Amino acid sequence: MAIKKPAIKKTELAVRPSWDEYFMELVETTGHRATCNRGRSGCVVVKEKRILTTGYVGSPMGAKHCDEVGHEMHKVTHDDKTETMHCIRTIHAEQNALIQASRVGVSLQGATLYCTMTPCYTCAKLIINAGIIRVVAKQDYQSSLQTKRIFKETKVKLEIQEKIITKY
C-alpha cells in the first residue's frame, strides 16, 4: 500500500531582493550613522557579493560632529554660475569607505561601490584610483556632470537607480 504524501500548500514566498537592492538597503542603513543632518549618506563597497568596507558622512575621528556644534558652511560656485552652500566639516561617505579599506589593508581593485547619490567629482577621482570598476547610486546629484564625464573616460560603469536629482 503506497503512502499518500500530503499536498503542499502554495504559500506566498518572500521575494528575495536582488544583490543591488540588498546592498542598497545596507547603504541606507549605514547612512543612519551619519553625523551631519544635511546629508545622511552611506556607502558600501562590495566585491564578489562580499562586503569589503562601509562609510558614512561624518567628521574626522575625534572632531566634533555637525549634530553637536553645527555646520561649517562653505559657498560653492558651480560651472553654470549657480551657488550652493555646503557643509565642509564632514568627510563624504565614499571617502570614509575608501579610508576604512586603507586602514585595514583591503584592496578595492575590481569592486563595486554602492552609494546614496552620484559621487562628487573629488570622490569620483578617488574611486577611480582605488580601482573600483562599478558605481551604483540610488539617486543622481545636482552637480554630477564632471563625475559622469570622468567615469565615462575611465570606463567606470555608473548606474543610477532612481531618476531623482538630489539638491543641496
Disulfide bonds with the S-S distance in Angstrom:
none
